């Protein structure tokens, strides 16, 4: 077991009705004026926007607001939020939405007290030393941003999608009411299921596989997704299914499923390029990349892939030839994604094979970077993974 | 799924060597003078005491100290600590030890800013409104106090052992180095395994059993204990085994394994009376009570007890008669405790059958209290459970 730190200070309020307490909670934590950040207006259609405003008003809080956050959120909007937050003297950033909205709020919270360009933190020029606090009302179970230390943003100049980890990114508290996810389009439900599984698998499928407790917790989470993912997809108003998936989203990315282990993020890196270049939804980019990556690397740890196949995907163990089990598990993942109508090939979403060298070169910044996942991945190997995904 | 809050702000530093950073960590968190609390001197024999003092000295910290915490820790010593802490102007309480030492530190931390008798919090006369912070170096994997909001103390006047939950009880940070547990007597290793399993089972064996994710995480933890418990018992210096058990101790009692569910503490309540009256080790009191409680209540939720038998204890499911599976699971628990040389009967530790009515009356305060676990338990039913434990 590797040494590790574990720190998940975000206070979770999980269940029905908590959204109406947002005003009193902000007051309880000692803040006076939130900057409300939200997306494309779905919270207005669902009525959540009005509930939030009523709750803020009832608590005697004034607020400023900025809407229009898009999937694969953009730096420019976050910068607009930073300007507004300063101008209005807001002392806390309130995200109402999914991962894109929460990540935008995190960028704003880091940017407000920072005098130079907030992108500095994402291009490694500077490290955060302070930030405003963010608080969340989650409406999409997927990114796990409501409890994580990560924030991903896309710089439109050069279409660069990047993530950073910082303790300042942990939300102060997050309200998670599964009923708020009822109005989500089915495609986004499926994208969320893939994203949650991916966070877990990237911690589970590592070289150091000796942490039984961490592994079994990861399997607990993955099995729950395999069970409840299709239920949520076909019955969007099934409270239990939406609740299980929502709670899994937080646990998948608050570091619990990686304690004492290595952590690969290579699938996210490949997927980010699809989002940056083609605007592919994050979950869809991952459902395409994961099976290809698994096919490319399983042979370096057949025991682990066979364990995954049996314990998570319910395959029968082939004692004579565990490789058959490992491959059956990869097949099962593809079949599972298919059952949620997710793409599993670049060709499924119209990406031409001829783009593959360009995509691989982007991942490694033209060969400047390599990645470890069982073996070292250079541009050449990454190109081969993309070809397996075609 | 029930609504729930989840809040685990304790920063965990897990692995080899962190104990030597105790001084610099206390400085990092902004404190100046710890009150060092420890037990019967085992940390002096093991050399840990000297390491801690060196680390405090190296960080330029002065300190005060109080040793002599016993298992089933006593209120009088905590009160002595409160007096000393005030007199010496300590601003943080540093526990170096197991659950008893950490709980004593928590009592001191609550008591220092409270002008009246600190026992008020345990007899329900008052609620904590503030406290000093506690920080920990854990040396025994068992109670989970290093990450929990609970603190249990015994008032010598009347031999009353009681616990309270308060957010002020959460340690600021805890250092967990599995190597520090190597010198623990084998009996205490086994007691710890029982305690950790008990925290989990009391959250798992409830009436509302619909939270698959929480259940599977609980099963992950229990299976890990069933696997690594005997390894740690027979090879005390097996790092991986001690590490798995140590991490399980925290996760078993930081509320993770109960999210969205009810929580029974009836086994702890019965066990506490054995400790209060006879000084029985906490883990031993639980290994006696749990099988008896299971035998008494399994029939009210056969499906759940059968699930436990199959998923945790590795029993074969009897499709024709699941009750057989449920009973096999209870047998397997007894056999497992036996394999760790733990007592499973009152008679194993010399408690006479004639004491049972007195013990049952203590649990319910002479009939003043009843407890819900599937069915309501009055003095009569609790006496029956004690008889099953005889």
Interface residues (C-beta under 8 A of the other chain):
Chain A: X1 X2 X3 X4 X5 X6 X7 X8 X9 X11 X12 X13 X14 X15 X16 X17 X18 X178 X210 X211 X212 X213 X214 X216 X217 X219 X220 X221 X223 X224 X227 X228 X239 X240 X243 X244 X247 X248 X251 X256 X259 X260
Chain B: X1 X2 X3 X4 X5 X6 X7 X8 X9 X11 X12 X13 X14 X15 X16 X17 X18 X178 X210 X211 X212 X213 X214 X216 X217 X219 X220 X221 X223 X224 X227 X228 X239 X240 X243 X244 X247 X248 X251 X256 X259 X260
